[in-house]
Amino acid sequence: MSRSTQTLSPDYFEDLYATDIDPWKFASSDYEREKYAETLAALPEARYSRALEVGCSIGVLTYQLASRCEHLLAVDAALAPLEEARRRCRTQANVEFAQMFVPQEWPQGEFALILLSEVVYYLDAADVDKLAEKVLASLSRRGSIVLVHWTGETNYPLTGNEAAEIFIARLEGRVDVIRADRRPQYRLEVLTRR
């Protein structure tokens, strides 16, 4: 499997979703269902005033996360999954959606929670550094960052392990890793601002 060396463009995702609106089976996979439950269980707070989910895709996790947030901004690089996510979350008035190509585009304001679930490995190392800085700059004083990544083989610029390690290393000395779980197929870290 040949790996890309550069950050995957929005076109990559638009093409993927054009052939299958749920290419990773977010809505039906046991792996995804179990990972979502673990992700929600790992959140350090019961409720968040303002949260950001980067790479929301079709909104399966977004729908579940919404009940833990006063306001949730869910972003994705591709339009098709955002439209599906809007439909899925139409009863959740506290969820806002925006099309953004992260880290080149980034939302305004502070967030008490920033969730990066299976998204950082789509970036090259230079963009992971940029992302880490943008995340930290918009994280509230006692805010949390949650990283979740598949650790199997991919053709993305980074593996799940590389993505998480580069991201965490970039923030060394400025965040504490308060949780680091390893499962057979994925890893999950929770970071808090120092």
N, C-alpha and C positions, 0 to 999 in steps of 0.2 A: 504494500500500500504506500504510494508516494505521498509524502506530506507537503502541504503548502508551506511556503516560507514567509509569506506576508499575511497580514490581517485579512480575513475574508470580507469581501465587499457586500453591501446590501444586495447586489445582483445575485450573489451566490444563494442567499436565502430566498429571494423572490423566485428564482428558478426552482428551488427545492419545493417550496410551497405551491407552486403552479401545478406540480404533478401529484401532490399529496398534502392536504391541509394539516395532517397530523403525521409527519414523516417519522417522528420518534415514538409514536404511539403513547403520547402523554395521557390521553383519555382512557386507555385500556390496558396499559402495561402494569403487571404486578410490581416490577422493579420501580417504576415511577410512583405508584401508589405508596409503596413502603418508604421510598426516599422522601416523598412529600411529608408523610407522617413523622419521620425522623427529623426533617428540617423544622417543622412547626414545633415539635417537642423540644428542639435545641434552643429555641428563641429564649433569651434570658429574661424578657419581660412578658407579662401577660397581655399588655396592650401598648401600642405605639401611637404617638400623636401624629406623626408624619413619616411615611415609609416610602422607599423607592425599590422597585423590582426591575432589574436590568435584564432584558431578554425574556420578556413574559410569554412569548410565543402565543399559543391559542388560549391562554388564561386559565388553565386547569389549577395550577398552584395559586394564581392570582385570586381566584374565587375563594379558596380556602384561607389565604392570608388576609383577605379583606376583613374578616370577622375579628381580627386582632389589631386593626388599625382604625384610627379616626379618619385619616386620609391616606390613600395609597396611590402613588403614581407608578404606573406600569408602562415600560417603554420597550420597543422592539425596533430593529432596523428595517423590517419588512412590513408592508401594508396588509397583505392577505391574512397573516395570523392575528394582527391587531383587530381587524374587522371581526374575526371569529371570537377573539377574546372579549370584545365589546358585547357581542351577542350572548356569550356565556355569562358575563357579569352584569347583564342589563338590570338585574334587581338590586345590585350593589351600588347605591348612590354615592358612596364614599370613594369609589374607584375612578381615577382619571387615566386616560390612555394618551400616549404621544409616540409618534414615529421619530426615533432618534438613532443616529449611528454613533455609538459610543466607542472610544472616548472623544472623537472629534466634536460631537455635540453632547452637551451636558445640561441638565435642568438647573434652574435657579433655586436658591434657598437651602435650608438645612433639613436634614433628615435624621430621625432617631434610629432608624433601621435602614440599612442598605443591603439588599439581597442580590447576590451574584450566583445564580444556580445554573451550572453547566453552560457558562458563557465566556469565561475569561480565556479559555483555550482557543477561542476563535481569533484571538489577537496575537500579533507577534510580540516579542519581548519588549521592544521599545514602546508599543502601545499599552502593554500591561503596566509599565512604569508610569505612563501618563494617566491611565485609569486609576491606579493606586493614589496618585496625588489628587486627582479630582474627587475621588471618594472621600479621602481624609479631609479635604477642604470643605466639603459639604456635610460632614458628619457632626451631629450635635455633640455637646460637651460629654455626655455620658452615653453616646450612641454606640450601636453595635453593627458590625459587618458580618454577614454570613456568606461563606464560600462553600459551594458544593460542586464536586466534579467527578465525573466518570473517570475511572483510572485504566480502562482498557485501551486497546489500540484505536487510533483515529488517523485521519489524514489531515487534521487541523494543524495550524502552525506550532502548537504546543500540546504536550500531553496534559492530562489533568493534574498530575503531580508537578510537572514543570510550571504550569500556570499558577497553581496555588503557592508554590515555593517562591517564585519570582515576585508575586504580589505581596506576600508576607515579608519577604526580605526587604522590599522597597520601603516598607513602613516600620522596619525594625527600630525599636527605641521610642516609637510614637504610639504603638498599640500593644495590647497584651492579648495573647492567644489564650482564651479562657476555656476553650473546648477544642479538642482535636480527635475526631473519631475516624477510624478506618473500618470500612465494611468491605466485603469481598469484591464489590464492583465500583465503589465510590469512596470519596473522602469528604469530610465535612469539618469545617473550622468555624469557630465563632471568635471574632476579634472585638475588643472594646478599646475605645480611645483612652489613653493615659491621662 
